[in-house]
Amino acid sequence: MNALLEVKGLVKSYSGVHAVRGVSFSLQAGEILALIGPNGAGKSTCFNMLNGQIRPNAGSIRLNGEEMVGLPPRTVWRRGVGRTFQITATFSSMTVRENVQVALLSYHRRLWSVLGYAGAAHREEADDLLTLVGMDQQAERPCGELAYGDLKRLELAVALANQPRLLLMDEPTAGMAPKERVELMRLTAAIARKKDMGVLFTEHDMDVVFEHADAVMVLNRGELIARGSPQEVRRDPHVQAIYLGEGLLYDAKHREEAVQ
């Protein structure tokens, strides 16, 4: 089976300091893959290279067999890579629907419409995305009035506006209450499987990782030190020694069993 995303030998260094060292991995359509590691491990650098914000010193990034290295972020976005960020960014004075419409106008290359009849543009398409993420009942509300969990759902709808084949999520549950974290990741997983969309996400909350990821990669000092199922990674002595620590793994394991 051909991978949706194939990353080979990705390298990035700054003044001789290696932020990412020869990272290689693949991601299948419909798969949810977690990238974890301590602060400074290189996770954000990896994401920014995949997104086109940073150009690697070496390596290949192929989406459905098409090379992406060297393309600017807007072109990467148009090729089918969506992204959410740790800090949610929306237009607080606009309504929920209008935020999605702006993303759709950009995708359809109609940003000039913002100066004219933007309120009517792609309204049905925006409402479909809001229904998908459970925000259709709040379409008319200004974003400045939304609870943080609802802002995260809106951000997901905006990220889906370009019909992504690959969705990059940078700490998607940061700042959310435990129940909201579970709901957001379950929603993301359901959408990914419905649309056959690959998802790569970073996360510090091990409960979120072990419950929702199909596979987990562990990055340390710019190198991938492990990849496998959540259970395999949790039991990997190398991972325990370098990143998670046996106590954290033990606690996550027993919290997972308690949920089941």
BALOBA-1460 file (C-alpha; in Angstrom, 3 decimals):
// residues 260
<rec num="1" residu="m" x="0.000" y="0.000" z="0.000"/>
<rec num="2" residu="n" x="1.365" y="3.407" z="-0.986"/>
<rec num="3" residu="a" x="1.680" y="5.832" z="1.912"/>
<rec num="4" residu="l" x="-0.166" y="9.146" z="1.939"/>
<rec num="5" residu="l" x="2.891" y="10.847" z="3.445"/>
<rec num="6" residu="e" x="6.480" y="9.651" z="3.054"/>
<rec num="7" residu="v" x="9.261" y="11.463" z="4.893"/>
<rec num="8" residu="k" x="12.849" y="10.366" z="4.264"/>
<rec num="9" residu="g" x="16.087" y="11.572" z="5.832"/>
<rec num="10" residu="l" x="14.776" y="14.919" z="7.020"/>
<rec num="11" residu="v" x="17.564" y="17.125" z="8.402"/>
<rec num="12" residu="k" x="17.567" y="20.641" z="9.806"/>
<rec num="13" residu="s" x="20.389" y="22.387" z="11.626"/>
<rec num="14" residu="y" x="21.007" y="25.891" z="12.903"/>
<rec num="15" residu="s" x="24.605" y="27.122" z="13.206"/>
<rec num="16" residu="g" x="25.824" y="23.565" z="13.497"/>
<rec num="17" residu="v" x="23.173" y="22.516" z="16.032"/>
<rec num="18" residu="h" x="21.021" y="19.663" z="14.706"/>
<rec num="19" residu="a" x="17.340" y="20.281" z="15.425"/>
<rec num="20" residu="v" x="16.247" y="17.293" z="13.301"/>
<rec num="21" residu="r" x="18.554" y="14.408" z="12.409"/>
<rec num="22" residu="g" x="17.617" y="12.071" z="9.568"/>
<rec num="23" residu="v" x="13.943" y="11.640" z="10.444"/>
<rec num="24" residu="s" x="12.078" y="9.124" z="8.268"/>
<rec num="25" residu="f" x="8.509" y="7.862" z="8.603"/>
<rec num="26" residu="s" x="5.336" y="7.221" z="6.652"/>
<rec num="27" residu="l" x="1.650" y="7.832" z="7.280"/>
<rec num="28" residu="q" x="-1.289" y="6.072" z="5.669"/>
<rec num="29" residu="a" x="-4.593" y="7.667" z="4.669"/>
<rec num="30" residu="g" x="-7.014" y="7.415" z="7.591"/>
<rec num="31" residu="e" x="-4.207" y="6.805" z="10.091"/>
<rec num="32" residu="i" x="-3.793" y="8.899" z="13.252"/>
<rec num="33" residu="l" x="-0.117" y="9.206" z="14.163"/>
<rec num="34" residu="a" x="1.206" y="10.934" z="17.288"/>
<rec num="35" residu="l" x="4.621" y="12.583" z="17.465"/>
<rec num="36" residu="i" x="5.803" y="12.980" z="21.048"/>
<rec num="37" residu="g" x="9.002" y="13.989" z="22.775"/>
<rec num="38" residu="p" x="10.363" y="16.336" z="25.433"/>
<rec num="39" residu="n" x="10.623" y="20.084" z="24.942"/>
<rec num="40" residu="g" x="13.358" y="20.821" z="22.414"/>
<rec num="41" residu="a" x="13.129" y="17.393" z="20.803"/>
<rec num="42" residu="g" x="12.456" y="18.905" z="17.361"/>
<rec num="43" residu="k" x="8.709" y="18.351" z="17.045"/>
<rec num="44" residu="s" x="7.850" y="21.919" z="16.015"/>
<rec num="45" residu="t" x="10.739" y="21.991" z="13.552"/>
<rec num="46" residu="c" x="9.424" y="18.788" z="11.946"/>
<rec num="47" residu="f" x="5.931" y="20.236" z="11.704"/>
<rec num="48" residu="n" x="7.180" y="23.484" z="10.200"/>
<rec num="49" residu="m" x="9.135" y="21.589" z="7.552"/>
<rec num="50" residu="l" x="6.105" y="19.484" z="6.654"/>
<rec num="51" residu="n" x="4.043" y="22.656" z="6.424"/>
<rec num="52" residu="g" x="6.569" y="24.471" z="4.221"/>
<rec num="53" residu="q" x="7.405" y="27.145" z="6.793"/>
<rec num="54" residu="i" x="10.971" y="25.864" z="7.150"/>
<rec num="55" residu="r" x="13.041" y="24.343" z="4.361"/>
<rec num="56" residu="p" x="15.064" y="21.264" z="5.388"/>
<rec num="57" residu="n" x="18.808" y="21.061" z="4.792"/>
<rec num="58" residu="a" x="18.275" y="17.585" z="3.395"/>
<rec num="59" residu="g" x="15.562" y="15.017" z="2.947"/>
<rec num="60" residu="s" x="12.324" y="14.388" z="1.095"/>
<rec num="61" residu="i" x="8.657" y="15.019" z="1.935"/>
<rec num="62" residu="r" x="6.205" y="13.354" z="-0.445"/>
<rec num="63" residu="l" x="2.434" y="13.671" z="-0.294"/>
<rec num="64" residu="n" x="0.769" y="11.041" z="-2.470"/>
<rec num="65" residu="g" x="4.106" y="10.651" z="-4.221"/>
<rec num="66" residu="e" x="4.485" y="14.360" z="-4.975"/>
<rec num="67" residu="e" x="7.578" y="16.143" z="-3.611"/>
<rec num="68" residu="m" x="6.721" y="19.014" z="-1.263"/>
<rec num="69" residu="v" x="10.165" y="20.282" z="-0.224"/>
<rec num="70" residu="g" x="10.724" y="23.820" z="-1.443"/>
<rec num="71" residu="l" x="7.049" y="24.707" z="-1.786"/>
<rec num="72" residu="p" x="5.793" y="27.746" z="0.173"/>
<rec num="73" residu="p" x="3.160" y="27.219" z="2.901"/>
<rec num="74" residu="r" x="0.291" y="28.494" z="0.748"/>
<rec num="75" residu="t" x="1.113" y="26.001" z="-2.005"/>
<rec num="76" residu="v" x="1.478" y="23.191" z="0.530"/>
<rec num="77" residu="w" x="-1.956" y="24.157" z="1.875"/>
<rec num="78" residu="r" x="-3.455" y="24.091" z="-1.603"/>
<rec num="79" residu="r" x="-1.939" y="20.643" z="-2.213"/>
<rec num="80" residu="g" x="-4.015" y="19.306" z="0.679"/>
<rec num="81" residu="v" x="-2.206" y="19.890" z="3.977"/>
<rec num="82" residu="g" x="-4.284" y="21.459" z="6.749"/>
<rec num="83" residu="r" x="-3.000" y="22.581" z="10.130"/>
<rec num="84" residu="t" x="-4.225" y="23.595" z="13.564"/>
<rec num="85" residu="f" x="-2.049" y="25.380" z="16.096"/>
<rec num="86" residu="q" x="-1.424" y="25.185" z="19.829"/>
<rec num="87" residu="i" x="-2.764" y="28.728" z="20.247"/>
<rec num="88" residu="t" x="-6.103" y="29.100" z="18.519"/>
<rec num="89" residu="a" x="-6.305" y="32.011" z="16.073"/>
<rec num="90" residu="t" x="-9.718" y="33.229" z="14.915"/>
<rec num="91" residu="f" x="-11.257" y="36.586" z="13.985"/>
<rec num="92" residu="s" x="-13.011" y="37.369" z="17.263"/>
<rec num="93" residu="s" x="-15.250" y="40.106" z="15.804"/>
<rec num="94" residu="m" x="-16.551" y="37.795" z="13.063"/>
<rec num="95" residu="t" x="-19.203" y="35.157" z="13.528"/>
<rec num="96" residu="v" x="-18.405" y="31.467" z="13.626"/>
<rec num="97" residu="r" x="-19.729" y="31.023" z="10.097"/>
<rec num="98" residu="e" x="-17.789" y="34.016" z="8.758"/>
<rec num="99" residu="n" x="-14.507" y="32.589" z="10.039"/>
<rec num="100" residu="v" x="-15.107" y="29.426" z="8.025"/>
<rec num="101" residu="q" x="-16.247" y="31.439" z="4.997"/>
<rec num="102" residu="v" x="-12.978" y="33.396" z="4.966"/>
<rec num="103" residu="a" x="-11.032" y="30.126" z="4.831"/>
<rec num="104" residu="l" x="-13.276" y="28.884" z="2.029"/>
<rec num="105" residu="l" x="-12.869" y="32.128" z="0.082"/>
<rec num="106" residu="s" x="-9.101" y="31.704" z="0.275"/>
<rec num="107" residu="y" x="-9.294" y="28.070" z="-0.830"/>
<rec num="108" residu="h" x="-11.517" y="28.974" z="-3.787"/>
<rec num="109" residu="r" x="-9.237" y="31.941" z="-4.629"/>
<rec num="110" residu="r" x="-11.991" y="34.478" z="-4.038"/>
<rec num="111" residu="l" x="-10.598" y="36.645" z="-1.246"/>
<rec num="112" residu="w" x="-11.583" y="39.696" z="-3.284"/>
<rec num="113" residu="s" x="-15.146" y="38.778" z="-2.275"/>
<rec num="114" residu="v" x="-14.400" y="39.959" z="1.254"/>
<rec num="115" residu="l" x="-14.833" y="43.480" z="-0.112"/>
<rec num="116" residu="g" x="-18.227" y="42.673" z="-1.548"/>
<rec num="117" residu="y" x="-20.785" y="39.986" z="-0.827"/>
<rec num="118" residu="a" x="-18.642" y="37.790" z="1.405"/>
<rec num="119" residu="g" x="-21.535" y="37.129" z="3.785"/>
<rec num="120" residu="a" x="-23.307" y="35.057" z="1.123"/>
<rec num="121" residu="a" x="-20.226" y="33.306" z="-0.270"/>
<rec num="122" residu="h" x="-19.908" y="29.572" z="0.354"/>
<rec num="123" residu="r" x="-22.507" y="29.770" z="3.121"/>
<rec num="124" residu="e" x="-23.810" y="26.245" z="2.567"/>
<rec num="125" residu="e" x="-20.303" y="24.799" z="2.429"/>
<rec num="126" residu="a" x="-19.402" y="26.615" z="5.645"/>
<rec num="127" residu="d" x="-22.530" y="25.311" z="7.356"/>
<rec num="128" residu="d" x="-21.683" y="21.758" z="6.278"/>
<rec num="129" residu="l" x="-18.259" y="22.063" z="7.924"/>
<rec num="130" residu="l" x="-19.790" y="23.505" z="11.080"/>
<rec num="131" residu="t" x="-22.275" y="20.632" z="11.207"/>
<rec num="132" residu="l" x="-19.391" y="18.195" z="10.814"/>
<rec num="133" residu="v" x="-17.673" y="19.556" z="13.942"/>
<rec num="134" residu="g" x="-20.867" y="20.084" z="15.930"/>
<rec num="135" residu="m" x="-20.866" y="23.898" z="15.744"/>
<rec num="136" residu="d" x="-23.819" y="24.512" z="13.425"/>
<rec num="137" residu="q" x="-26.037" y="25.787" z="16.248"/>
<rec num="138" residu="q" x="-23.508" y="28.536" z="16.997"/>
<rec num="139" residu="a" x="-22.948" y="29.723" z="13.434"/>
<rec num="140" residu="e" x="-24.252" y="33.251" z="14.125"/>
<rec num="141" residu="r" x="-22.304" y="33.821" z="17.353"/>
<rec num="142" residu="p" x="-19.264" y="36.125" z="17.395"/>
<rec num="143" residu="c" x="-16.109" y="34.138" z="18.034"/>
<rec num="144" residu="g" x="-15.252" y="36.415" z="20.937"/>
<rec num="145" residu="e" x="-18.146" y="34.876" z="22.891"/>
<rec num="146" residu="l" x="-17.119" y="31.239" z="22.453"/>
<rec num="147" residu="a" x="-15.811" y="28.940" z="25.155"/>
<rec num="148" residu="y" x="-12.290" y="27.655" z="24.521"/>
<rec num="149" residu="g" x="-13.433" y="24.134" z="23.626"/>
<rec num="150" residu="d" x="-15.794" y="25.544" z="21.003"/>
<rec num="151" residu="l" x="-12.975" y="27.668" z="19.572"/>
<rec num="152" residu="k" x="-10.978" y="24.473" z="19.084"/>
<rec num="153" residu="r" x="-13.895" y="22.907" z="17.196"/>
<rec num="154" residu="l" x="-14.143" y="26.014" z="15.031"/>
<rec num="155" residu="e" x="-10.404" y="25.870" z="14.343"/>
<rec num="156" residu="l" x="-10.879" y="22.281" z="13.172"/>
<rec num="157" residu="a" x="-13.648" y="23.368" z="10.786"/>
<rec num="158" residu="v" x="-11.372" y="26.105" z="9.390"/>
<rec num="159" residu="a" x="-8.543" y="23.574" z="8.963"/>
<rec num="160" residu="l" x="-10.887" y="21.364" z="6.932"/>
<rec num="161" residu="a" x="-11.815" y="24.163" z="4.517"/>
<rec num="162" residu="n" x="-9.092" y="23.187" z="2.032"/>
<rec num="163" residu="q" x="-10.316" y="19.564" z="1.935"/>
<rec num="164" residu="p" x="-7.007" y="18.288" z="3.352"/>
<rec num="165" residu="r" x="-5.631" y="14.842" z="2.714"/>
<rec num="166" residu="l" x="-3.223" y="15.398" z="5.601"/>
<rec num="167" residu="l" x="-4.045" y="17.283" z="8.807"/>
<rec num="168" residu="l" x="-1.247" y="18.505" z="11.081"/>
<rec num="169" residu="m" x="-2.361" y="19.259" z="14.648"/>
<rec num="170" residu="d" x="0.063" y="20.992" z="17.008"/>
<rec num="171" residu="e" x="-0.964" y="20.125" z="20.587"/>
<rec num="172" residu="p" x="-4.673" y="20.188" z="19.693"/>
<rec num="173" residu="t" x="-5.934" y="19.732" z="23.271"/>
<rec num="174" residu="a" x="-3.664" y="22.275" z="24.998"/>
<rec num="175" residu="g" x="-5.617" y="24.346" z="27.519"/>
<rec num="176" residu="m" x="-8.746" y="22.194" z="27.306"/>
<rec num="177" residu="a" x="-10.613" y="20.463" z="30.114"/>
<rec num="178" residu="p" x="-10.220" y="16.638" z="30.243"/>
<rec num="179" residu="k" x="-13.717" y="15.943" z="28.885"/>
<rec num="180" residu="e" x="-13.240" y="18.429" z="26.049"/>
<rec num="181" residu="r" x="-9.923" y="16.800" z="25.119"/>
<rec num="182" residu="v" x="-11.554" y="13.405" z="24.735"/>
<rec num="183" residu="e" x="-14.457" y="14.820" z="22.718"/>
<rec num="184" residu="l" x="-12.198" y="16.771" z="20.339"/>
<rec num="185" residu="m" x="-9.918" y="13.834" z="19.610"/>
<rec num="186" residu="r" x="-12.804" y="11.419" z="19.145"/>
<rec num="187" residu="l" x="-14.347" y="13.889" z="16.724"/>
<rec num="188" residu="t" x="-11.049" y="14.253" z="14.855"/>
<rec num="189" residu="a" x="-10.653" y="10.470" z="14.626"/>
<rec num="190" residu="a" x="-14.194" y="10.044" z="13.290"/>
<rec num="191" residu="i" x="-13.670" y="12.739" z="10.638"/>
<rec num="192" residu="a" x="-10.283" y="11.300" z="9.633"/>
<rec num="193" residu="r" x="-11.776" y="7.865" z="9.024"/>
<rec num="194" residu="k" x="-14.853" y="9.220" z="7.290"/>
<rec num="195" residu="k" x="-12.752" y="11.312" z="4.900"/>
<rec num="196" residu="d" x="-9.808" y="8.874" z="4.687"/>
<rec num="197" residu="m" x="-7.581" y="11.699" z="5.891"/>
<rec num="198" residu="g" x="-4.214" y="11.182" z="7.566"/>
<rec num="199" residu="v" x="-3.621" y="12.976" z="10.880"/>
<rec num="200" residu="l" x="-0.253" y="13.752" z="12.455"/>
<rec num="201" residu="f" x="-0.403" y="15.405" z="15.869"/>
<rec num="202" residu="t" x="1.925" y="16.424" z="18.669"/>
<rec num="203" residu="e" x="0.749" y="16.156" z="22.235"/>
<rec num="204" residu="h" x="2.064" y="16.319" z="25.799"/>
<rec num="205" residu="d" x="-0.985" y="14.646" z="27.350"/>
<rec num="206" residu="m" x="-0.157" y="10.934" z="27.342"/>
<rec num="207" residu="d" x="-3.770" y="9.961" z="28.032"/>
<rec num="208" residu="v" x="-4.756" y="11.605" z="24.740"/>
<rec num="209" residu="v" x="-1.891" y="9.913" z="22.895"/>
<rec num="210" residu="f" x="-2.472" y="6.409" z="24.210"/>
<rec num="211" residu="e" x="-6.242" y="6.514" z="23.758"/>
<rec num="212" residu="h" x="-6.524" y="8.059" z="20.301"/>
<rec num="213" residu="a" x="-3.357" y="7.406" z="18.264"/>
<rec num="214" residu="d" x="-3.101" y="4.392" z="15.965"/>
<rec num="215" residu="a" x="0.679" y="4.661" z="16.220"/>
<rec num="216" residu="v" x="3.175" y="6.747" z="18.162"/>
<rec num="217" residu="m" x="6.597" y="8.127" z="17.205"/>
<rec num="218" residu="v" x="9.045" y="9.363" z="19.831"/>
<rec num="219" residu="l" x="11.506" y="12.117" z="18.987"/>
<rec num="220" residu="n" x="14.516" y="12.895" z="21.173"/>
<rec num="221" residu="r" x="17.253" y="15.425" z="20.364"/>
<rec num="222" residu="g" x="16.110" y="15.501" z="16.773"/>
<rec num="223" residu="e" x="16.156" y="11.729" z="16.247"/>
<rec num="224" residu="l" x="13.324" y="9.226" z="16.092"/>
<rec num="225" residu="i" x="14.026" y="6.686" z="18.812"/>
<rec num="226" residu="a" x="10.853" y="4.593" z="18.578"/>
<rec num="227" residu="r" x="7.714" y="3.950" z="16.575"/>
<rec num="228" residu="g" x="4.940" y="1.485" z="17.244"/>
<rec num="229" residu="s" x="1.492" y="1.038" z="18.705"/>
<rec num="230" residu="p" x="0.739" y="2.992" z="21.888"/>
<rec num="231" residu="q" x="1.201" y="-0.201" z="23.872"/>
<rec num="232" residu="e" x="4.566" y="-0.976" z="22.260"/>
<rec num="233" residu="v" x="5.871" y="2.539" z="22.801"/>
<rec num="234" residu="r" x="4.706" y="2.613" z="26.396"/>
<rec num="235" residu="r" x="6.625" y="-0.588" z="27.122"/>
<rec num="236" residu="d" x="9.781" y="0.377" z="25.231"/>
<rec num="237" residu="p" x="12.612" y="0.629" z="27.793"/>
<rec num="238" residu="h" x="14.479" y="3.115" z="25.595"/>
<rec num="239" residu="v" x="11.476" y="5.425" z="25.599"/>
<rec num="240" residu="q" x="11.036" y="5.016" z="29.332"/>
<rec num="241" residu="a" x="14.660" y="5.889" z="29.980"/>
<rec num="242" residu="i" x="14.941" y="8.832" z="27.598"/>
<rec num="243" residu="y" x="11.575" y="10.537" z="27.594"/>
<rec num="244" residu="l" x="8.562" y="9.387" z="29.527"/>
<rec num="245" residu="g" x="9.951" y="7.794" z="32.652"/>
<rec num="246" residu="e" x="8.471" y="4.623" z="34.086"/>
<rec num="247" residu="g" x="6.241" y="6.553" z="36.492"/>
<rec num="248" residu="l" x="4.471" y="8.488" z="33.755"/>
<rec num="249" residu="l" x="4.049" y="5.373" z="31.648"/>
<rec num="250" residu="y" x="2.693" y="3.463" z="34.612"/>
<rec num="251" residu="d" x="0.219" y="6.216" z="35.463"/>
<rec num="252" residu="a" x="-0.970" y="6.521" z="31.852"/>
<rec num="253" residu="k" x="-1.372" y="2.753" z="31.561"/>
<rec num="254" residu="h" x="-3.539" y="2.534" z="34.650"/>
<rec num="255" residu="r" x="-5.624" y="5.597" z="33.733"/>
<rec num="256" residu="e" x="-6.269" y="3.979" z="30.346"/>
<rec num="257" residu="e" x="-7.332" y="0.718" z="32.018"/>
<rec num="258" residu="a" x="-9.628" y="2.643" z="34.349"/>
<rec num="259" residu="v" x="-11.373" y="4.305" z="31.386"/>
<rec num="260" residu="q" x="-11.868" y="0.917" z="29.711"/>
